[in-house]
């Protein structure tokens, strides 16, 4: 498998974690987001959105991190990252999508560059990102308020944890007030696992 990513891309980070949890060997192709390499014609031929990550499986080209993670879980089911129970699956997907659909897209590089192009000052742009992240993580904390497990939804990491850890990296980058003890405890537990630690941005060959 060939993973197209960038060390600081939180969506790429999610897929790296999933690949590592399932002990799937893969190679990397790096595209520097701040240099616009994701807009190169050869990459757009793979991913018309010009987003990261993209996974080449040998048989197909897959885009969108959550779709890739669910594909990996179906093809390589051990260990599972999506629960088997109908209600449990719904809860894990809701938490994951709260991050991947509602927090991350509104504070990612493309949106921040558009705000900058509209004339907003960097301080205002960072404040925008910080507020989006804090509001979203507060909601995520409430989504797991009724659970008391080592990870978000059980005794092992799921897609929810795979989404949470990269988002907390982004939260720190924008100076968010991380006041959610449960989320931070889950993050610490995840980072004790090689699958998470080896996927971290600073461990990637293209890290700066």
Secondary structure by P-SEA (a helix, b strand, c coil): cccccccccaaaaaaaaaaaaacccbbbbbbbccccccccaaaaaaccccccbbbbccccccccaaaaaaaaaaaccccccccccaaaaaaaaaaaaaacccccccccaaaaaaaaaacccaaaaaaaaaaaaaaaaaaaaaaaccccccccccccccaaaaaaaaaaaaaaaaccccccaaaaaaaaaaaacaaaaaaccccccccc
